[in-house]
Structures are given as structure tokens and as C-alpha cells.
Amino acid sequence: NEFSSVDENNEYALSRILVNGWNGKKYGAVMTAYDSKNDFAVLQYNSPSAAENAENKMLTDGLSAEADSIARLDSAEKCTMSPENSSALGINSYLDNFAMSKDDVTVAVVDTGVMYDHEAIAQRFCSEGVDFSGDNCEDAYYDTTETGDYYGHGTFICGVIADNTPDTVSILPVKVVQFETEATSASAIISGINYAVSY
């Protein structure tokens, strides 16, 4: 995958620059992607040094620019649900005294793929989601043929949400982590968040 051989000590290792308020100039980029609704651009370069040089020029031009970076999952979970954790944290007693004023609350889970047919959470999804990870999946479904430790993380998080919110709260799965890795990029996460906010 894209992240397996990346030097994480090099801030510009992904050779990409993220820009808010992009002026349309490529600054030598070999590829560009622009989200006009959120005024967010990703510029791809041939090398880390080219990306760093471009960022310096953008900053001189007054743009908000920074290197794309790698983000990693904190821990590995295998599609487990943990209602006992909710009790230990006192969430259940908190919810007894809490009433939501809206019936249309949606929580986005920007994470790995999600098993949205899992019996504990199957009725809580507002859609089958979207994939920004680079795996080119049609949706955010967790590939059950994969066996890595990290693939269930998104499902686990959905279980925590389902267990600790009223049934009127729905979940929007947004996949940003590629299969066979626990890593993703800041640009994938930002794209996922922008999608969720616009949903």
C-alpha cells in the first residue's frame, strides 16, 4: 500500500500539499484535486523536495498550505462490542437523565470500513457510506475477507456510538483507511470530514 515504504520522519514524504483558499496556481504540481464547496485543494508532486519548495512559495503568496501527513489508528479491535465499558464510564446513568431534542442526529464515523450488517448496529446506518481511502470501494463496507487486526476498528466505534446514544441517532460510515494497513493520510481524513459535514 501507499504508506508501507514512506519515511514518516520526512514531513513531505507523501509529496502532497494541502491548501485552503487555493488560488488555482499549480506551483509545479503534477496533479491537483479541488473541492470547490469546501475550498480545499490537494496538490501532488514528483518528490518530497518539490512539495516542500511549492509549500514555501504558497506560504509566500499568503496561502494556507501544509504538507499532507500520515495518520495511524491508535489500537486494533476485531469487531467487538463493549457494553460493559459504557457502564464502567457511567454513560448509561448519564443517558437516563439525557433527552435529545432532535430526531435527526447523524454521527459520522471517519475510520476503517464498517460491517453495517453487524446485528448490533445494522439498523443504525443512514447510508452505506463512502470510501476516500484509495481502495476504490463503492462504499464503506468492511471487507470480511480481510483478516488484519485493524479492519474492525470502524465497526467497534459504531458499536460504542450505538450503545451510548438513543435509537434516533443514525451513523454515517466514511472509510478513510486502506485495507491491509492501519494508516491513512490527512487529506483522506479531511475529505471524509468535508463529505460528512456536507451530507
Number of C-alpha atoms within 10 A of each C-alpha: 12 12 17 11 8 13 12 14 7 11 16 23 21 23 21 28 25 21 23 16 14 21 13 9 10 15 15 14 19 10 12 15 11 15 13 10 8 14 12 18 22 23 25 22 22 14 14 19 13 17 27 20 12 23 24 14 14 21 13 10 10 12 16 14 20 21 23 23 20 19 17 12 14 10 9 14 17 15 20 14 18 13 15 10 13 14 13 9 10 11 15 18 11 11 13 8 7 11 9 12 7 8 11 10 12 17 18 20 23 28 27 31 31 30 23 24 14 12 8 15 21 14 14 20 20 14 14 18 23 22 26 25 25 15 13 10 16 11 17 27 22 21 14 11 6 12 12 14 15 23 28 25 24 28 28 22 21 30 21 18 18 24 19 17 16 15 11 14 19 23 24 23 31 30 29 29 29 24 21 14 18 22 22 23 21 17 24 23 21 16 22 24 17 15 17 19 12 9 9
